[in-house]
Amino acid sequence: MDGALWDLSESYPFDHVLYAYDVEGSRAHVRGLARAGLLEEDESTTLLAALGEIEREFAQGTFLRGPGDEDIHTAIERRATELAGAVGAKLHTARSRNDQVATALRLYTRDALTNIVRASLDLVGALVELGTSHEGAYLPGYTHLQRAQPVLLSHHLQAHAFALLRDVDRLFDARERLSVSPLGAGALAGTSVAIDPAFTAELLGFRAAFANSMDAVSDRDFVAEALFDIALLGVHLSRMGEEIVLWTSTEFNFASLGDEFTTGSSMLPQKRNSDVAELARGKSGRLVGNLTGLLVTLKGLPLSYNRDLQEDKEPLFDSVRQVLLVLRAMAGAYRSLTFHEEVARASAEDPFIVATDLAEQLVVEGVPFRQAYEQVGELVAEALATKKSLRDVVAESPRFERFVPLFEEGAALARRRSPGASGPEASADQLARLRRACQEAAQRI
């Protein structure tokens, strides 16, 4: 192979992370060959011992790549032959790199999704911890980044938690769909020897073996689905990061990150930058890019295997690594965070926030909502024009002075009591549902 083509083709520098999964798939393949009578018992024992030694070498950092090892799969086969002797040449019986690679990548992705689920649930736990440690604390809820209505801090954080739990559900679903073994599909058309793909599928913990050999070696739907799930998780993490950036700014001052989760400035000694949140926000673009890059790679490929599919691994490995970094850092950031209850409460007691409660109280008294909305809108306009607080305008109005108690501290929050709402009355049920969902996810793991 010409040096330029070698440089283009080699994948060992990034696919070596699949070593444990290639060894696992090779063990199952050896047992399948033995079961089919294609290996004697002593040959099987020799090959399994060689694979065990290879695994130890990788774990201990002593495995040496050979000059002809284009990828991790050829490296392991080469080393198995060195250790096992002539019987090593039988390792590739009834197997192609096409089904070998697909098997190892599915095993890797299965574990990766499980690890992402665990890290996501830990972040959910951090959100719950922060909310429960500030029981009764509240802040303004926003639409269009304008103060809208008061919400409990726990309610606000649980909104993020429920989004993360949807991500967890998607990751579990993707894990279930990818649980189909491609081992035994060969290059594209299966093999003439009497192997049993269902047997090796069971050994590897897959729920089934492939139904169609061409689909088995060319399918990368599971990679695309994993990248989508990770990208959407990254979008949720980005939104959380944006919020921490706002909350910890001097302008909001709702919270402070612990020193261990902030960075200084190279020039400005007073700075405590929320880089952890900014990086969470920034990484989302990278995760989305990995997804779109793979989709473009896949869109024009004829059946079955094409070398373009080598481009599936780097985006997957990168997205898995990056999202785990962000999840762990964000969990730590939330656990380090100090919430400034008095500052947030003062913002949530903005009299204009009570406008909706005024309109809803009129509705309770029988006024159609649109008319109630217009009447309160006139009060708001008067407050803005006279530079008075909405409370004072209401207190001075004979038509509305009876509504002054709605402006008492915490009154607007307490009135948010419909199921799933942001007030104290609805919070216990939400927390119970959230904890139940976390327990169910932990059991699924």
Secondary structure, DSSP 8 states (H G I E B T S, - for coil): --HHHHHHH--HHHHGGGHHHHHHHHHHHHHHHHHTTSS-HHHHHHHHHHHHHHHHHHHHT-----TT--SHHHHHHHHHHHHHGGGGGGTTTT--HHHHHHHHHHHHHHHHHHHHHHHHHHHHHHHHHHHHHTTT-EEEEEETTEEEEEEEHHHHHHHHHHHHHHHHHHHHHHHHHT-EE-TT-TTTT--SS---HHHHHHHTT-SEE-S-HHHHHH--HHHHHHHHHHHHHHHHHHHHHHHHHHHTSTTT-SEE--GGG-B--SS-TT--B-HHHHHHHHHHHHHHHHHHHHHHHHTT--SS--GGGGGGHHHHHHHHHHHHHHHHHHHHHHHH-EE-HHHHHHHHT-GGGGHHHHHHHHHHTT--HHHHHHHHHHHHHHHHHHT--HHHHHHT-TTTGGGGGGGSTTHHHHT--STT-SSHHHHHHHHHHHHHHHHHHHHH-
